[in-house]
Amino acid sequence: MKNILMKFLNVYWLRPETALWRTLDVEAMKNFNFVAPSLDLGCGDGTFSFIRGGGSYKDNFDVYFDVGHLDEYWNNKDVYDSYNGQTEKREVVEKKEDYILDMGLDHKDNLMKKAENLGLYRQFIKADANKRLPFEDESFQSVFSNIVYWLDRPENTFKEIYRILKKDGICCVMLPNTAFLEASFYYSLYEKGGRKEFEFLKMLDRGRMSDNVKMVNSYEGWKNIIENGGFKIEDCIPYLSKSLIQIWDIGLRPIFPLLKKMTAQIEENSLMEIKKEWVELFMKIGYPIIENDKLLACDKEFCFFCFILRKK
């Protein structure tokens, strides 16, 4: 995990809490292997699947070259949904990934433009995953998705994934436990707790829990939805402690726009020296946290499940 965390910190160094989560995603799905033809359902900018697949970026690159709308950050604007072409002008890949994915699907053009620079996907398609997926029946042998719980009706999404998978096809999905909401300061103190003095947390949440997360469920709840979709559960790995989610819930999120503006004013050689020290510091702090995530969860308070599913 140490090498994976280093790679994620290199690209998410201004938001190290994201690197912690993504590293544990990779660890949770270590027994899942893509089989061609393959689909990354909700591929985004490709960063996660690229690193998970063995790729690495150059030290002088991060995911913040192509961010925008920083002046609208506190109005819940997605700053990553921006493309100014800076990524194209840089050689970003240090080591190519170990495999190629056949298809990346996302609903944001800007993110897919960034993913194109990685050489990870053979093809992209823009589509709204809330609707019927734009593929024929039995098109893929393997599907990965980390966006199902963002969609309006996850139960329909599972039926769609089942439809487009070939017989005996495999699927890997990340899904939130009910503990995920309880770990959110916004949800537990304001939305559920009803404590008006914590209304400021709406600004900190930036619509993540209130708008983006459409469904959380217990293991039994997800199991029923998955099996009703026709799948057999081959494995379920619980992961992400409440402690880690609470670190992620705030992290450096409040000061990100300022950090981005400050780093933009620093000459590149000096910036690389600062970034190196920064990454080394968060390796010392972050690695023990993810290494002991199971202890932090006390074996019962995990906030996410990684499901490995098989089409019957």
C-alpha positions in Angstrom: 0.0 0.0 0.0 2.9 2.4 0.6 3.8 2.7 -3.0 0.2 3.2 -4.0 -0.3 5.9 -1.3 2.9 7.7 -2.6 1.5 7.7 -6.1 -1.9 9.1 -5.0 -0.2 11.8 -2.8 1.9 12.9 -5.7 -1.2 13.8 -7.7 -3.6 14.7 -4.8 -0.9 16.5 -2.6 -3.1 19.5 -1.9 -5.9 17.2 -0.8 -4.0 14.4 0.9 -7.2 13.0 2.5 -8.4 12.0 -1.0 -5.1 10.0 -1.4 -5.9 8.1 1.8 -9.3 7.0 0.6 -8.2 6.1 -2.9 -5.4 3.9 -1.6 -7.8 1.9 0.5 -10.1 1.6 -2.5 -7.2 -0.1 -4.4 -6.5 -2.3 -1.4 -10.2 -3.3 -1.1 -10.5 -4.4 -4.7 -7.1 -6.2 -5.0 -8.8 -9.5 -5.9 -10.7 -8.0 -8.8 -9.2 -8.2 -12.3 -10.4 -6.7 -15.4 -11.2 -9.1 -18.2 -11.7 -7.8 -21.8 -13.9 -6.4 -23.0 -13.9 -4.1 -20.0 -15.9 -1.0 -18.9 -15.0 1.7 -16.4 -18.5 3.0 -15.5 -17.9 6.6 -14.3 -14.3 6.8 -15.3 -13.9 10.5 -14.5 -10.4 11.8 -15.3 -9.0 8.2 -15.2 -6.6 8.9 -12.3 -7.9 6.2 -10.0 -7.9 3.4 -12.6 -4.6 4.5 -14.0 -2.8 4.3 -10.7 -4.7 1.2 -9.7 -3.5 -0.4 -13.0 0.2 0.2 -12.2 0.6 3.6 -13.9 2.4 6.6 -12.3 2.6 10.3 -13.1 5.7 12.5 -13.3 6.5 14.3 -10.1 5.9 17.7 -11.6 2.3 16.8 -12.4 -0.9 16.9 -10.3 -4.6 16.8 -10.9 -4.8 20.6 -10.2 -3.3 21.8 -13.5 -6.8 21.8 -15.0 -9.0 23.1 -12.3 -11.3 26.1 -12.6 -14.2 28.0 -11.1 -12.3 28.6 -7.8 -14.3 31.7 -7.3 -17.4 29.5 -7.2 -15.9 26.9 -4.9 -18.3 27.7 -2.0 -21.2 27.7 -4.4 -20.7 23.9 -4.8 -19.1 24.2 -8.2 -17.1 21.2 -9.3 -13.6 22.7 -9.8 -12.4 19.5 -11.5 -15.0 19.9 -14.3 -12.7 22.2 -16.2 -10.2 21.8 -19.1 -7.8 24.5 -20.1 -5.5 22.3 -22.1 -2.6 22.5 -19.6 -2.5 18.7 -19.2 -2.0 18.3 -23.0 1.1 20.6 -22.9 2.9 18.4 -20.4 4.3 14.9 -20.5 2.4 13.6 -17.5 3.0 9.8 -17.6 6.1 8.4 -15.9 5.1 4.8 -16.2 2.3 3.4 -18.3 -0.4 1.2 -16.7 -0.1 -2.6 -16.9 -3.3 -3.1 -18.9 -5.7 -1.3 -21.3 -9.4 -0.8 -20.6 -11.8 -1.1 -23.5 -14.3 1.6 -22.6 -14.5 4.6 -20.2 -18.0 6.1 -19.7 -18.7 9.5 -18.0 -21.1 12.3 -18.3 -18.5 15.1 -18.2 -16.5 15.9 -21.3 -13.8 17.8 -19.4 -13.0 14.8 -17.3 -12.8 12.5 -20.2 -10.5 14.9 -22.1 -8.1 14.6 -19.2 -8.3 10.8 -19.2 -7.5 10.7 -22.9 -3.9 11.8 -22.1 -3.2 8.6 -20.1 -3.5 6.1 -22.9 -5.5 3.9 -20.5 -8.8 3.6 -22.5 -9.3 2.4 -26.0 -12.6 4.4 -26.3 -14.8 6.8 -24.5 -18.5 7.4 -24.5 -20.4 10.3 -22.9 -23.6 9.1 -21.3 -25.9 9.7 -18.3 -25.6 6.5 -16.2 -29.0 7.3 -14.7 -30.5 6.2 -18.0 -30.3 3.0 -20.1 -26.6 2.4 -20.7 -25.7 2.9 -24.4 -24.5 -0.7 -25.0 -25.9 -3.8 -26.4 -26.8 -6.8 -24.2 -23.8 -8.9 -23.1 -21.2 -6.3 -24.4 -18.6 -6.6 -21.5 -16.9 -9.3 -19.6 -16.0 -7.0 -16.7 -17.3 -3.7 -15.2 -16.0 -1.5 -12.5 -17.9 1.4 -11.0 -17.5 3.7 -8.0 -20.5 5.9 -8.8 -23.6 3.6 -8.4 -24.5 5.3 -5.1 -24.4 8.7 -6.8 -27.2 7.6 -9.2 -30.9 8.3 -8.8 -32.0 4.6 -8.7 -29.1 2.2 -8.0 -31.5 -0.8 -8.2 -32.0 0.1 -11.9 -28.3 0.5 -12.4 -27.5 -3.0 -11.2 -30.1 -4.4 -13.7 -28.4 -2.4 -16.5 -24.9 -3.6 -15.5 -26.3 -7.2 -15.4 -27.8 -6.6 -18.9 -24.6 -5.5 -20.5 -22.4 -8.1 -18.9 -21.7 -11.4 -20.7 -22.6 -14.7 -19.1 -20.3 -15.3 -16.1 -19.1 -11.7 -16.3 -17.7 -10.0 -13.2 -18.4 -6.6 -11.7 -16.8 -4.6 -8.9 -18.7 -1.8 -7.2 -18.0 0.4 -4.1 -21.0 1.2 -2.0 -21.5 3.1 1.3 -22.7 1.6 4.5 -25.1 3.5 6.7 -22.2 4.4 8.9 -20.9 6.6 6.1 -23.6 9.2 6.8 -23.1 9.0 10.5 -19.4 9.9 10.0 -20.3 13.1 8.2 -20.2 16.2 10.4 -22.7 17.9 8.2 -25.2 15.0 8.4 -24.8 14.0 12.0 -24.7 17.5 13.5 -26.9 19.5 11.1 -29.1 17.5 8.8 -29.9 14.6 11.2 -29.1 16.4 14.5 -31.0 19.5 13.6 -28.6 21.8 15.4 -28.9 25.2 13.8 -25.6 26.4 15.2 -24.0 24.0 12.8 -25.6 25.3 9.7 -22.2 26.5 8.5 -21.4 22.9 7.8 -23.6 23.2 4.6 -20.8 25.3 3.2 -18.2 22.7 4.2 -20.2 19.8 2.8 -20.6 21.6 -0.6 -23.5 19.4 -1.6 -21.6 16.1 -1.2 -24.0 14.4 1.3 -27.1 16.5 0.6 -27.0 16.3 -3.2 -24.5 13.7 -4.5 -24.9 10.6 -2.3 -28.3 9.2 -3.4 -28.3 6.0 -1.3 -26.5 4.4 1.7 -27.5 1.0 2.9 -26.7 -1.8 5.3 -25.0 -4.9 4.0 -28.4 -6.7 3.9 -30.0 -3.8 2.1 -27.4 -3.8 -0.7 -27.4 -7.6 -0.8 -31.2 -7.5 -1.6 -30.7 -4.9 -4.3 -27.8 -6.7 -5.8 -29.5 -10.1 -5.8 -32.7 -8.6 -7.2 -30.6 -7.4 -10.0 -29.6 -10.9 -10.8 -26.1 -11.0 -9.4 -24.4 -13.5 -7.2 -22.1 -12.0 -4.5 -18.7 -13.6 -4.7 -17.0 -11.4 -2.1 -17.7 -8.3 0.0 -14.9 -6.4 1.7 -15.8 -3.8 4.3 -13.4 -1.0 4.6 -12.9 2.7 5.5 -13.3 3.4 9.2 -15.4 6.2 10.6 -12.2 7.8 11.8 -10.7 7.9 8.3 -14.0 9.2 6.8 -14.0 12.0 9.4 -10.5 12.9 8.4 -11.6 13.0 4.7 -14.8 14.9 5.6 -12.7 18.0 6.4 -9.1 17.4 5.5 -7.6 20.4 3.7 -10.9 20.9 1.9 -11.7 24.4 3.4 -8.3 25.9 2.3 -7.9 24.2 -1.1 -8.7 27.3 -3.2 -6.1 29.3 -1.2 -3.6 26.5 -1.5 -4.1 26.4 -5.3 -3.7 30.1 -5.6 -0.6 30.2 -3.5 1.1 27.3 -5.3 0.4 29.0 -8.6 2.6 31.9 -7.5 5.7 29.7 -6.8 8.4 29.1 -9.4 8.4 25.5 -10.5 11.8 24.4 -9.0 10.9 25.8 -5.6 7.4 24.3 -5.9 8.8 20.8 -6.5 11.0 21.1 -3.4 8.0 22.1 -1.3 5.9 19.4 -2.8 8.5 16.7 -2.1 8.7 17.7 1.6 4.8 17.9 1.7 4.4 14.4 0.3 7.0 13.0 2.6 5.3 14.6 5.6 1.9 13.2 4.7 3.4 9.8 4.0 4.6 9.7 7.6 1.2 10.8 8.9 -1.1 9.1 6.4 0.5 5.6 6.0 0.0 4.6 9.7 -3.6 5.7 9.4 -4.5 3.5 6.4 -2.3 0.7 7.7 -4.4 0.6 10.9 -7.8 1.3 9.3 -9.2 -2.0 10.6 -8.1 -1.2 14.1 -9.6 2.3 13.9 -12.9 0.7 12.8 -12.9 -1.7 15.8 -13.9 -4.4 13.2 -17.5 -3.1 13.0 -17.8 0.5 12.0 -16.7 0.4 8.4 -18.3 3.0 6.1 -17.9 1.3 2.7 -18.3 -2.1 1.0 -16.4 -3.4 -2.0 -18.6 -5.9 -3.7 -17.3 -8.4 -6.2 -20.3 -9.7 -8.2 -20.8 -12.4 -10.8 -23.5 -12.6 -13.4 -25.3 -15.9 -12.9 
